[in-house]
Amino acid sequence: INLTKATNVHFLHHNSNPLKMPEERVSWKDSNIGLIGSDLDHKVKAAAAAGETAWEGTGKEAGTYVWRVEQFKVVAWPKEKYGSFHSGDSYIVLNSYTKDGSDALLHDVHIWIGSNSSQDEYGTAAYKMVELDEYLGGGPVQHREVEGFEGPMFQSYFGNITVLDGGVDTGFRHVEASKDKPHLYKIKGTEKGMSMSQVPLSKSSLNQGDSFILFANKGSVWIWHGETSNPDEKAKANTAGEEMCTEGTVSVLEASEPEGDNAEFWAYLGDGTIQPAEGGDEAVKDFVPVLFRIKDDGKGGDISPEKIAEAKPIKKRWGPPTSKIDKSLLDDDDVFLLDAGWEVYLWMGKACDKSEKLAGMSLADRYMKSDPRTADLPLSIVKSGWETSHFNEFFE
């Protein structure tokens, strides 16, 4: 599969208020957000940020901080729950750090969007991410993460990521697992750890390409491996299951074993059909990093992306590419979009004008929604002079 598929791209208008309450809960994927505005817009956001008590004390020392969006506000997430998220919510994550030989704090600000998060929650998280960026002086790199598609940097903050049902705005109260109502989790191995997502308690939730954990209590834990689940994923599922089963012995099941041998496990799951392996990373043979310029012609017309360079196909999701793009192509007068196959970057030059900044963010949002491949990928907004090491890996 070659991932340089031609895409029709249109940019969005910066005229929506993300804080307006809709009449019904609308999926975050139906929202249109452009976050970059005029100098006045930046000043308004900075003034608003100064009154946001959640930001007090941030940016003063290294560490990771998490907030959840609750009714258009940001609320500190308990530290003991770091790494656990609800699929019906949106979160803001700040990671502050120093580089060797320097005491200066650097920052990455992420929004994490649950698969069942609403348009309001996504909009509020995006607005608050910009607000926090302004509070920290405009230097942070901003990122968008979507449930199940988190980038390696985000994963590295927590090691293992757990996604639970429900959310603050859904009226759903999370119920702890019990012998009567155990929880079923799907396990996905990642570069930096493991992702564990709660799925419906049903036989039909199983698929042959993944590993699953059924957790009733600390003495009753089962692990089921699909026929084609990879060895690394199996190992991580086994480790997680053993850590959860502190008062008993984990039961490990293979898809090839007769269901009658593990009656209690199958009784919990009930009727249904085990699904075939999901199409995933193994279906992608290679990808081609492509660099686009977003240029304003100065004539008041539409701003569209111009493809200016591409690297050779890469056959590995993680790790630096062997073929790189000439970094001198990045002009401080413009905005550029790098589609790196597994993540998308928006690079903003120091001297690019306001219309290009506005169009760039809006166009990146629409570009990603225009193709199922890119719809849920991590998006990072990189500013000239503040490039991340991951971004720089694609250039020479």
MIZA-415271 format. One record per residue: residue in three letters; x, z, y of N, C-alpha, C in turn. Coordinates in steps of 0.001 Angstrom, whole numbers, padded with zeros to 6 digits, always signed. Atoms other than C-alpha are relative to their C-alpha. Example, Ala and Ser with C-alpha at 12.3 -4.5 7.8 and 13.67 -1.06 7.14 Angstrom:
<nodes>
Ala+000890+000000-001190+012300+007800-004500+000900+000000+001200;Ser-000820-000060-001190+013670+007140-001060-000770+000730+001090;
</nodes>
This chain:
<nodes>
Ile+000856+000000-001194+000000+000000+000000+000879+000000+001227;Asn-000758+000052-001254+001462-001039+003325-000862+000600+001100;Leu+000808-000766-000934+000316+001283+006091+000124-000467+001438;Thr-000029+000519-001362+000784-000965+009141-001214-000892+000227;Lys+001261+000729-000139-002815-002141+008984-000370-000180+001468;Ala+000408+000256-001385-003994-003788+012187-001236+000814+000329;Thr+001097-000887-000397-006351-001546+014126-000499-000370+001382;Asn+000578+000201-001323-008742-002217+016983-000107+001336+000693;Val-000077-001273-000696-008246+000490+019583-000701-000084+001347;His+000656-000111-001298-010377+001527+022547+000270+001394+000529;Phe-000257-001343-000517-009729+004430+024908-001266+000638+000529;Leu+001175-000793-000343-012099+007183+025937-000035+000315+001476;His+000156-000401-001397-013446+008308+029274+000155+001505+000122;His-000259-001424-000213-012359+011686+030624-001128+000585+000866;Asn+001133-000467-000801-015821+012768+031680-000887+000983-000760;Ser+000832-000929+000755-017036+015186+029014+000495+001421+000194;Asn-000349-001410-000137-017134+018963+029282-000027+000632-001379;Pro-000018-000526+001348-015967+020496+025993-000690+001344-000139;Leu+000597-001324+000087-017604+023790+026887-001527-000031+000097;Lys+001451+000098-000085-021177+022485+027035-000628+000240-001370;Met+000645-000332+001264-023434+023928+024328-000983-001103-000390;Pro+000954+001020+000439-025171+021161+022330-001227+000659-000624;Glu+001222-000539+000559-028653+021566+020927+000157+000298-001481;Glu-000216-000253+001407-027366+021452+017367+001493-000048-000284;Arg-001407-000056+000376-024082+021975+015551+000474-001401-000356;Val-000499+001361+000184-022162+018687+015773+001416+000073-000538;Ser-001325+000008+000601-019123+017916+013654+001071-000306+001039;Trp-001114+000232-000938-015766+018028+015473+000433-001456-000021;Lys-000452+001389+000099-015110+014468+014236-000817-000937+000880;Asp+000826+000822-000882-017887+013200+016513+000322+000214+001469;Ser-000319-000302-001392-016230+014523+019660+001025-000978+000553;Asn-000956+000844-000707-014303+012490+022238+000698+000849+001046;Ile-000705-000918-000882-011580+014395+024037+001208-000677+000628;Gly-001198+000377-000732-009125+013371+026733+000433+001215+000783;Leu-000397-001303-000515-007051+016310+027871+000883-000043+001234;Ile-000958+000055-001096-004701+015052+030564-000672-000549+001242;Gly+000657+000430-001221-005929+014806+034134+000937-000002+001188;Ser-000754+000063-001245-004792+014929+037724+000791+001285+000237;Asp-000717-001216-000383-002501+017421+039455-000980+001135+000264;Leu+001017-001007-000283-005621+019228+040620-000530+000583-001304;Asp+000483-000445+001301-006819+019385+037024+000963+001008-000608;His-001006-000927+000515-003544+021049+036024-000077+001340+000734;Lys+000066-001231-000783-003889+023577+038849-001224+000826-000362;Val+001223-000702+000401-007448+024413+037842+000219+000694-001338;Lys-000260-000582+001313-006340+024969+034252+000952+001181+000109;Ala-000958-001090-000175-003423+027124+035396-000693+001229+000565;Ala+000738-001119-000592-005768+029270+037504-000906+000648-001038;Ala+000878-000528+001045-008188+029621+034611+000812+000766-001032;Ala-000844-000648+001000-005354+030524+032263+000449+001373+000470;Ala-000464-001277-000535-004207+033309+034559-001028+001110-000240;Gly+001044-000983+000236-007562+035016+033952-000340+000180-001465;Glu+000260-000098+001430-007487+034594+030156+000830+001142-000588;Thr-000725-001191+000464-006605+038028+028792+000691-000226-001338;Ala-000609+000246+001314-005798+036583+025353+001446-000436+000113;Trp-001370+000514-000152-002623+035018+026745+000974+001069+000496;Glu-000880-001028-000552-001261+038273+028177+001069+000403-001016;Gly-001112-000382+000860+002170+039028+026735+000588-001124-000808;Thr-000552+001120+000754+002642+035604+025166+001177-000608+000760;Gly-001137+000671-000613+005820+033682+025794+001135+000921+000389;Lys-001044-000955-000377+007965+036810+026105+000977+000294-001133;Glu-000902-000223+001122+009406+037109+022615-000360-000928-001147;Ala+000203+000925+001116+009831+035019+019491-001015+000561-000982;Gly+000980-000427+000991+007079+035111+016898-001135-000995-000112;Thr+001171+000839+000223+003899+033505+015604-001250+000801+000340;Tyr+001219-000665-000461+000499+034334+017131-001191-000903-000304;Val+001180+000773+000394-002987+033263+016024-001237+000546+000705;Trp+001295-000359-000591-006353+033248+017816-001083-000877-000629;Arg+001135+000792+000474-009793+032124+016591-000949-000251+001168;Val+001005+000323-001009-012343+030370+018795-001322+000641-000412;Glu+001270-000677+000261-015466+032528+019002-000867-000080+001249;Gln+000947+000126-001113-018358+031562+021271+000718-000376+001302;Phe-000698+000576-001154-016149+029543+023651+001122+000887+000539;Lys-001104-000867-000392-013547+032315+023841+001038+000019-001109;Val-001025-000152+001024-010265+032944+022038+000177+001491-000289;Val-000084-001391+000447-010018+036159+020020+001178+000131-000951;Ala-001179-000191+000838-006827+037477+018462-000396+000152-001470;Trp+000239-000047+001432-006786+036950+014689+000859+001123-000592;Pro-000785-001120+000550-005699+040059+012701+001256-000492-000719;Lys-001267+000430+000588-002065+039788+011639-000039+000004-001517;Glu+000070-000035+001456-002934+040759+008081-000737-001210-000574;Lys+000704+001200+000451-005052+037579+007924+000754-001284+000340;Tyr-000772+001201-000329-002335+035217+009165+000211-000836-001270;Gly-000087+000896+001144-002284+032198+006862-001339-000250-000652;Ser+001358+000205+000502-006003+032554+006065-000882-000528+001127;Phe+000861+000638-000987-008506+030333+007893-001362-000251-000632;His+001346+000326+000484-012235+029631+007617-000312-001459+000331;Ser+000253+001431-000159-013385+026041+007156-000989-000301+001120;Gly+000973+000211-001064-016144+026523+009755+000511+000358+001377;Asp-000549-000459-001270-013777+027615+012534+001140-000892+000500;Ser-001192+000605-000602-011082+026348+014898+000898+001130+000500;Tyr-000976-001031-000350-007916+028291+015690+001077-000567+000920;Ile-001182+000342-000800-004993+028272+018119+001167+000803-000547;Val-001191-000646+000542-001525+029046+016787+001176-000303+000923;Leu-001194+000135-000843+001523+029664+018989+001207+000475-000788;Asn-001272-000421+000578+005040+029731+017582+001073-000077+001080;Ser-001054-000084-001009+007754+030885+019992+001316+000300-000712;Tyr-001265-000136+000713+011402+030624+018954+001166-000320+000927;Thr-001214+000342-000736+014986+030289+020178+000878-000867-000893;Lys-000985+000784+000736+017689+027848+019168+001340+000719+000018;Asp-001308-000631+000087+021161+028900+018108+000778-000211+001294;Gly-000824+000089-001194+023346+029674+021089-000754+000069+001297;Ser+000808-000060-001219+020481+030066+023541-001011+001131-000111;Asp+001017-001044-000051+018186+032896+024614-001340-000527+000507;Ala+001221+000582-000555+015607+030513+026076-001064-000158-001086;Leu+001103+000150+000949+012213+030646+024347-000583-001400+000063;Leu+000682+001279+000123+010738+027373+023121-001322+000252-000726;His+001335-000265+000520+007112+027008+022084-000629-001248-000623;Asp+000891+001004+000572+004873+024958+019802-001397+000604-000043;Val+001387-000451+000002+001107+025293+020298-000816-000944-000877;His+000806+000795+000925-001214+024102+017521-001472+000386+000116;Ile+001392-000327+000306-004956+023848+017139-000232-000404-001445;Trp+000339+000265+001399-006198+024053+013553-001507-000172-000068;Ile+001418+000355+000020-009552+022391+012927-000516+000047-001426;Gly+000611-000076+001319-011596+023434+009901-000892-001193-000275;Ser+000786+001184+000365-013437+020713+007995-001449+000109+000432;Asn+001387-000198-000433-016782+022241+009018-000094+000551+001416;Ser-000001-000466-001387-015789+023157+012568-000902-000886+000847;Ser+000927+000749-000848-018218+022105+015291+000725-000691+001147;Gln-000530+000688-001179-017662+019822+018264+000336+001011+001098;Asp-000251-001032-001012-017922+022872+020530+001303+000735-000278;Glu-001193-000760+000360-015224+024741+018627+001262-000831+000165;Tyr-001138+000902-000171-012880+021756+018549+000295-000200+001482;Gly-000182+000209-001436-013460+021104+022234+000576+001212+000688;Thr-000511-001227-000599-012874+024739+023158+001459+000220-000396;Ala-001384-000172+000456-009708+024909+021039+000938-000948+000738;Ala-000840+000976-000690-008354+021730+022632+000211+000391+001464;Tyr-000091-000426-001402-009117+022982+026139+000932+001203+000122;Lys-000809-001211-000054-007547+026370+025400+001462-000278-000351;Met-001378+000365+000293-004459+024727+023929+000700-000479+001266;Val-000565+000469-001262-003884+022946+027232+000159+001167+000972;Glu-000053-001173-000861-004635+026192+029064+001228+000860-000323;Leu-001169-000777+000408-001987+028039+027049+001287-000738+000355;Asp-001151+000804-000399+000439+025179+027664+000303+000196+001482;Glu-000177-000216-001430-000120+025584+031403+000521+001422+000267;Tyr-000416-001396-000186+000288+029373+031137+001485+000171-000297;Leu-001398-000087+000402+003676+028858+029462+000892-000973+000763;Gly-000809+000829-000877+004836+026475+032178+000042-001468-000322;Gly+000060+001429+000296+003987+023118+030612+001073-000502-000933;Gly-001086+000425+000870+006962+023094+028257-000330-000135-001469;Pro+000266+000059+001436+005351+023619+024821-000354-001389-000508;Val+000469+001195+000704+004852+020811+022337-001366+000343-000581;Gln+001364-000247+000469+001144+020519+021485-000263-000794-001276;His+000266+000621+001293-000136+019723+017997-001463+000193-000380;Arg+001319-000137+000611-003465+019072+016301+000161-000047-001512;Glu-000059-000080+001461-003783+020123+012650-001423-000011-000547;Val+001308+000076+000638-006722+019293+010389+000089+000605-001392;Glu+000024-000656+001306-007664+021327+007327+000357-000961-001129;Gly-000405+000799+001142-005940+019958+004252+001072-001021+000300;Phe-000993+000999-000398-003550+017751+006236+001056+000612+000921;Glu-000929-000697-000884-001329+020344+007915+001416-000563-000145;Gly-001372+000480+000001+002159+019226+008897+000960+001069-000502;Pro-000987-000945+000524+005325+020833+007477+000343+001127+000974;Met-000323-001040-000975+006053+022712+010726-001050+001100-000031;Phe+001082-000978+000018+002652+024406+010710+000027+000813-001290;Gln-000034-000687+001292+002913+025226+007017+001128+001023-000060;Ser-001171-000872+000077+006323+026818+007544-000251+001370+000624;Tyr+000277-001288-000637+004831+029584+009708-000578+001008-000993;Phe+000761-000887+000875+002769+030972+006828+000436-000066-001462;Gly-000332+000176+001409+004262+029692+003558-001207-000526-000742;Asn+001236+000394+000672+000918+029654+001760-001170+000048+000979;Ile+001188+000069-000843-002311+028652+003504-001235+000140-000883;Thr+001244-000196+000729-005701+029882+002275-001175-000351+000902;Val+001186+000403-000758-008954+028282+003457-001239+000561-000689;Leu+001191-000652+000528-012131+030316+002967-001261-000639+000560;Asp+001285+000526-000465-015787+029371+003307-000422+000659+001304;Gly+000681-000619-001126-017859+030003+006405+000767-000055+001292;Gly-000593-000003-001322-017061+030641+010020-000833+000846+000938;Val+000644-000931-000916-017962+032784+013010-001289-000566+000587;Asp+001158+000589-000673-020486+030308+014460-001034-000565-000966;Thr+000925+000571+000974-022200+029303+011205-001039+001003-000474;Gly+000904-001023+000499-023940+032615+010584+000295+000366-001440;Phe-000377-000243+001389-022160+032672+007232+000932+001201-000053;Arg-000867-001169+000161-020695+036036+006226+000798-000154-001283;His-000865+000173+001164-017718+035725+003917-000186+001165-000963;Val+000218-001015+001033-018365+037589+000647+001236+000066-000884;Glu-001167-000170+000854-015452+039028-001301-000354-000340-001446;Ala+000200+000365+001393-015001+037867-004892-000359+001223-000838;Ser+000382-001084+000910-016512+039940-007694-000238-000598-001380;Lys+000279+000482+001356-017225+039721-011427-001303-000784-000033;Asp+001276+000711-000040-020740+038594-010553+000128-001340+000718;Lys-000159+001218-000793-019648+036016-007972+001486-000230+000311;Pro-001423+000260-000232-016004+034979-008389+000206-001166+000956;His-000358+001108-000880-014212+032550-006084+000836-001021-000769;Leu-000771+001088+000591-012844+029182-007142+000840-000645+001098;Tyr-000916+000566-000992-009781+027828-005297+000700-001231-000561;Lys-000799+001175+000357-008155+024407-005365+001401+000182+000563;Ile-001391-000192-000393-004352+024512-005209+000650-001352+000275;Lys-000772+001196-000327-002269+021861-003455+001411+000431+000382;Gly-001381-000278-000359+001505+021989-003373+000362-000717+001281;Thr-000440+000598-001259+003105+021319+000012+001511+000143+000105;Glu-001447-000066-000183+006649+020840+001280+000462+001422+000281;Lys-000407-001326-000445+006735+024334+002785-000678+001136-000761;Gly+000662-001080+000710+004566+026230+000310-001182-000503-000793;Met+001181+000307+000785+001046+026006-001024-001242+000141+000864;Ser+001290-000090-000661-002472+025382+000252-001046+000356-001045;Met+001022-000476+000934-005339+027247-001446-001342-000026+000712;Ser+001281+000178-000682-008856+026146-000460-001152+000409-000904;Gln+001168-000399+000766-012079+027779-001601-000952-001175-000144;Val+000918+001094+000291-014436+025274-003247-001231+000577-000699;Pro+001208-000513+000656-017986+025612-004645+000255+000400-001451;Leu-000162-000503+001364-018206+027602-007882-000790-000900-000942;Ser+000669+001002+000830-019025+024624-010085+001036-000773-000808;Lys-000869+000826+000833-017505+022625-012917+000339-001312+000693;Ser-000210+001277-000704-017891+019555-010711+001034+000117+001107;Ser-001048-000159-001003-015390+021044-008243+001383-000272-000580;Leu-001288+000266+000630-012607+020572-010787+000304-001486+000012;Asn-000411+001398+000177-010617+017348-010845+001298-000033-000786;Gln-001123+000100+000923-007931+016100-013195+001365-000067+000685;Gly-001273+000143-000685-005257+015787-010510+000528+001267+000632;Asp-000401-001235-000683-005108+019385-009239-000062+001196-000925;Ser+000092-001281+000688-004774+022987-010330-000991+000886+000741;Phe+001039-000848-000587-007461+025621-009736+000173+001440-000481;Ile-000008-001419+000350-007686+029412-009712-001414+000545+000122;Leu+001278-000702-000031-010849+031325-010611+000310+001494+000090;Phe-000320-001402-000258-010636+034850-009169-001279+000825+000051;Ala+001151-000905+000009-013198+037528-010072+000391+001359+000568;Asn-000565-001242-000529-011113+040643-009422+001463+000061-000426;Lys-001434-000098+000263-007539+041893-009795+000341+000041-001489;Gly-000244-000004+001439-007975+042068-013572-000554-001202-000719;Ser+000640+001173+000614-009857+038814-014175+000316-001247+000816;Val-000459+001197-000703-008043+035654-013073+000298-001096-001021;Trp-000248+001141+000852-007996+032206-014669+000663-001116+000821;Ile-000620+001180-000620-005824+029161-013883-000311-001199-000880;Trp+000313+001230+000738-006966+025665-014897+000798-001150+000597;His-000822+001125-000435-004627+022660-014730-000629-001318-000448;Gly+000479+001324+000347-005939+019084-014573+001046-000775-000779;Glu-000895+000779+000865-004437+016481-016887+001212-000557+000746;Thr-001098+000646-000742-002314+014872-014139+000510+000853+001159;Ser-000546-000854-001057-001597+017874-011910+001514+000066-000172;Asn-001453+000112+000109+002103+017766-011067+000644+001349-000303;Pro-000664-001242+000425+004609+020349-012383+000205+001002+001136;Asp-000233-000907-001128+005389+021764-008928-001289+000717+000382;Glu+001298-000583-000330+001696+022320-008223-000406+001038-001054;Lys+000309-000944+001076+001233+023965-011610+000786+001295+000174;Ala-000847-001184-000156+004152+026306-010965-000489+000883+001141;Lys+000471-000775-001146+002793+027333-007562-001342+000658-000298;Ala+001283-000591+000385-000687+027896-008998+000225+001193-000932;Asn-000294-001097+000920+000766+030046-011796+000535+001214+000742;Thr-000561-001106-000787+002756+032121-009301-001093+000705+000802;Ala+001079-000582-000800-000279+032600-007039-000958+000801-000876;Gly+000907-000698+000902-002472+033563-009987+000559+001330-000465;Glu-000636-001248+000433+000026+036147-011186+000009+001034+001119;Glu+000008-000929-001133+000219+037647-007695-001387+000578+000247;Met+001371-000457-000187-003577+037902-007570-000441+000936-001126;Cys+000428-000760+001169-003887+039410-011065+000939+001196-000198;Thr-000888-001169+000029-002265+042815-010508-000439+001058-000997;Glu+000507-001020+000924-004401+044717-013026-000381-000595-001352;Gly+000298+000639+001271-004428+042369-016005+000963-001131-000262;Thr-000828+001156+000355-003024+039187-017502-000756-001280+000325;Val+000624+001265-000381-003739+035734-016122-000255-000857-001239;Ser+000304+000967+001056-005439+033269-018460+000272-001406+000534;Val-000376+001352-000448-003898+029785-018133-000626-001018-000939;Leu+000715+000999+000786-006014+026839-019293+000504-001397+000351;Glu-000328+001405-000196-005056+023200-019744-001250-000833-000237;Ala+001192+000846+000112-007583+020379-019405-000236-000464-001428;Ser+000113+000500+001372-006864+019336-022992-000582+001028-000963;Glu+000494-001049+000888-008023+022677-024425-001525-000066-000136;Pro+001463-000006+000194-011547+022890-025938-000654+001058+000886;Glu+000674-000931-000896-014009+024551-023569-000487+001246-000727;Gly+000483-001147+000755-015217+026821-026356+001017+001119-000118;Asp-001047-001017+000114-011871+028630-026343+000012+000960+001191;Asn-000019-000823-001221-012515+030062-022858-001419+000085+000548;Ala+001431+000001-000292-016235+030739-022815-000328+000663+001336;Glu+000328-000723-001232-016213+033232-019915+000308-000855+001230;Phe-000392+000875-001108-014374+030823-017602-001048-001092+000222;Trp+000936+001116-000134-016746+027923-018319-001411+000484+000318;Ala+001325-000545-000322-019815+030177-018115-000146+000210+001498;Tyr+000042-000167-001451-018925+030976-014510-000243-001334+000702;Leu+000073+001296-000681-018640+027274-013634-001304-000741-000270;Gly+001297+000611+000273-021912+026256-015277+000094-001474-000366;Asp+000061+001420+000343-022994+022668-015774+000721-000837+001045;Gly-000661+000909-000922-021336+019684-014159+000990-000876-000739;Thr-000963+000939+000581-018703+017039-014732+001332+000111+000724;Ile-001337-000031-000599-014969+017343-014159+000301-001368+000596;Gln-000231+001247-000729-013975+014716-011596+001374-000594-000330;Pro-001332+000596+000170-011130+012198-011944+000927+000462+001122;Ala-000978-000392-001014-007942+012820-009974-000333-000663+001324;Glu+000260+000537-001329-008404+012382-006242+001135-000924+000416;Gly-001051+000857-000565-006557+009528-004534+000737+000777+001068;Gly-000772-000794-000946-003751+011159-002607+001353-000604+000275;Asp-001332+000451-000361-000076+010968-001834+000550-001004-000997;Glu-000565+000889+001014+000680+009269-005139-000506-001428+000149;Ala+000543+001339-000169-001480+006293-004095+000730-000781+001081;Val-000712+000655-001091+000737+005528-001103+001404-000351-000449;Lys-001301+000461+000468+003733+003430-002056+001058+000068+001087;Asp-000944-000079-001108+005351+003275+001361-000772-000020+001313;Phe+000603+000153-001320+004678+003358+005094+001066-000504+000956;Val-000891+000603-000988+006170+001629+008107-000217+000684+001339;Pro+000146-000592-001330+006765+003695+011268-000085-001089+001067;Val+000212+001009-001036+005479+001716+014260-000054+000692+001366;Leu-000013-000535-001353+006116+002373+017959-000805-000905+000920;Phe+000825+000723-000961+003522+001347+020566+000303+000508+001410;Arg-000076-000389-001401+003872+001342+024355-001409-000019+000583;Ile+001291-000043-000683+000830+002385+026410+000293-000204+001474;Lys-000447+000408-001331+001330+000596+029692-001166-000342+000908;Asp+000986+000351-001022-000799+000436+032839+000530-001208+000768;Asp-000478+001208-000675-000571-003067+034305-000106+000077+001521;Gly+000106-000169-001451-001358-001711+037787-001120-000791+000633;Lys+001074+000839-000532-004359-004017+038157-001375+000604-000240;Gly+001284-000676+000193-007045-001537+037222-000736-000411-001253;Gly+000666+000430+001221-007793-003144+033865+000152+001023-001113;Asp-000114-000888+001148-008032-001618+030419+001462+000199-000370;Ile-001341-000298+000463-004923+000049+029061-000012-000069-001523;Ser-000012+000176+001445-004082-001029+025531+001411+000177-000540;Pro-001332-000202+000568-001205-000316+023131+000698-001327-000277;Glu-000813+001184+000259+001606-002845+022807+001047+000372-001047;Lys-000965-000274+001055+003568-002846+019565+001367-000524+000428;Ile-001320+000433-000475+007255-002910+020479+001101+000156-001049;Ala-001040-000161+001011+009164-001841+017362-000584+000605-001261;Glu+000356-000652+001246+008901-000835+013743+001258+000177-000839;Ala-001119-000247+000904+011248+000593+011136-000306-000641-001354;Lys+000233+000516+001345+011643-000468+007525-000896+000965-000769;Pro+000894-000875+000770+009172+000858+004949+000738+001215-000558;Ile-000538-001240+000530+009748+004461+003862-000835+000398-001208;Lys+000708-000307+001230+008862+005583+000354-000111+001494-000270;Lys+000028-001442+000172+009028+009332+000922-000754+000636+001139;Arg+000800-000612-001062+006528+011459+002790+000847+000925+000854;Trp-000772-000987-000741+008914+014235+003750+001468-000384+000005;Gly-001407+000308-000118+012441+013837+004952+000232-001104+001009;Pro-000283+000993-001035+014177+011631+007543-000025-001420-000549;Pro-000004+001399+000424+013701+007848+007367+001417-000551-000017;Thr-001325+000623+000066+016662+005687+006434+000158-001085+001063;Ser-000005+001015-001059+015723+002967+008961-000636+000608+001234;Lys+000482-000681-001191+015314+004198+012527-000221-000965+001155;Ile+000356+000791-001173+013990+002922+015862+000951+000353+001140;Asp-000904-000195-001134+016191+002473+018921-000671+000894+001044;Lys+000616-000956-000910+015476+005516+021124+000035-000471+001453;Ser-000061+000501-001378+016449+003590+024275-001268-000740+000388;Leu+001276+000654-000298+013060+001867+023977-000975+000957+000690;Leu+000870-000990-000644+011442+005108+025163+000335+000055+001486;Asp-000198+000107-001452+011067+004528+028900-000764+001122+000687;Asp+000638-001130-000676+010354+007543+031126-001139-000412+000922;Asp+001100+000470-000841+007959+005378+033137-001303-000160-000783;Asp+001159+000341+000819+005562+005001+030203-000362+001099-000996;Val+000455-000843+001105+003660+006678+027376+000118-000820-001273;Phe-000178+000708+001267+004419+005773+023741-000710+000743-001117;Leu+000630-000558+001186+002584+006309+020467+000817-000423-001215;Leu-000733+000272+001232+004586+006595+017244-000890+000346-001183;Asp+000729-000218+001243+002596+006132+014050+001052+000080-001102;Ala-001057-000224+000980+004975+007659+011521-000538+000024-001427;Gly+000557+000109+001344+002680+007088+008541-000711+001250-000461;Trp+000577-001267+000425+002080+010755+007739-000319+000906+001172;Glu+000324-000732-001215+001801+012001+011317+000114-000944+001183;Val+000019+000832-001194+001250+010585+014792+000549+000812+001172;Tyr-000579-000651-001172+003232+011395+017951-000404-000753+001256;Leu+000212+000586-001319+002325+010790+021577+001136+000496+000885;Trp-001160-000346-000823+005479+010718+023749-000300-000372+001439;Met+000306+000220-001409+005041+011078+027507+001273+000030+000826;Gly-001169+000083-000854+007769+009931+029869-000143+000853+001248;Lys+000012-000880-001164+008751+012026+032859-000688-000629+001206;Ala+000512+000666-001197+007653+009395+035388-001258-000823-000258;Cys+001208+000790+000258+004590+007912+033677-001111+000470+000931;Asp+001011-000372-000986+001627+007811+036024-001214+000646-000658;Lys+001130-000784+000477-001597+009769+035723-000928-000812-000896;Ser+000906+000812+000804-003660+006890+034381+000555-000225-001394;Glu-000617+000197+001308-001168+006332+031574-000078+001270-000836;Lys+000122-001256+000731-001198+010028+030636-001413+000188-000526;Leu+001396-000136+000381-004986+010104+030596-000335-000967-001123;Ala+000307+001011+001004-005257+006869+028648+000740+000277-001297;Gly-000789-000253+001189-002496+007910+026262-000648+000999-000928;Met+000617-001021+000840-004195+011071+025024-001312-000490-000583;Ser+001293+000505+000456-007595+009435+024817+000187-001084-001051;Leu-000227+001100+000923-006201+006375+023078+000546+000498-001335;Ala-000505-000575+001241-004293+008483+020536-001151+000554-000832;Asp+001152-000554+000696-007544+010266+019670-000810-001112-000662;Arg+000780+001110+000549-009405+006972+019203+000788-000778-001056;Tyr-000849+000697+000979-006477+005316+017383-000082+000683-001354;Met+000004-000730+001262-006502+008047+014774-001356-000051-000683;Lys+001338+000048+000585-010272+007936+014281-000372-001397-000508;Ser+000365+001378+000332-010254+004149+013854+000378-000394-001417;Asp-000472+000351+001333-008612+004221+010413-000049+001266-000862;Pro+000054-001188+000860-009328+006628+007510+001375+000582-000299;Arg-001352-000493+000290-005576+006870+006887+000486+000978+001060;Thr-000534-000809-001092-004848+008370+010288-000977+001055+000519;Ala+001047-000826-000607-008133+010210+010969+000328+001489+000019;Asp-000236-001437+000110-006959+013641+009808+001477+000377+000086;Leu-001437-000287-000049-003202+013356+010282+000340+000952+001139;Pro-000469-000814-001130-001288+015863+012416+000343-000884+001198;Leu-000323+000691-001251-000986+014748+016057+000836+000938+000860;Ser-000866-000794-000871+001860+016011+018257+000185-000708+001330;Ile-000219+000528-001345+002146+015546+022022+001385+000447+000448;Val-001395-000287-000294+005842+015331+022869+000330-000471+001408;Lys-000367+000350-001369+007217+015361+026407+001478-000347+000078;Ser-001385+000441-000172+010404+013606+027493+000891+001198+000320;Gly-000912-001116-000193+013286+016057+027251-000336+001209-000840;Trp+000433-001122+000840+011339+018384+024932-000323-000488-001414;Glu+000305+000587+001295+011372+016263+021773+000355+000966-001143;Thr-000265-000832+001172+011185+018029+018408+000976-000710-000932;Ser-000933+000593+000962+013707+017495+015618-000716-000974-000930;His+000756+000909+000864+010959+015918+013485-000207-001351+000687;Phe+000194+001231-000764+010249+013351+016211+001316-000781+000076;Asn-001303+000663-000172+013940+012610+016759+000503-000651-001278;Glu-000458+000573+001274+014424+011848+013056-000338-001489-000145;Phe+000412+001392+000102+012685+008505+013584+000775-000926+000939;Phe-000720+000794-000998+015124+007359+016289+001511+000134-000159;Glu-001458-000060-000024+018788+006560+016703+000506-000411+001362;
</nodes>
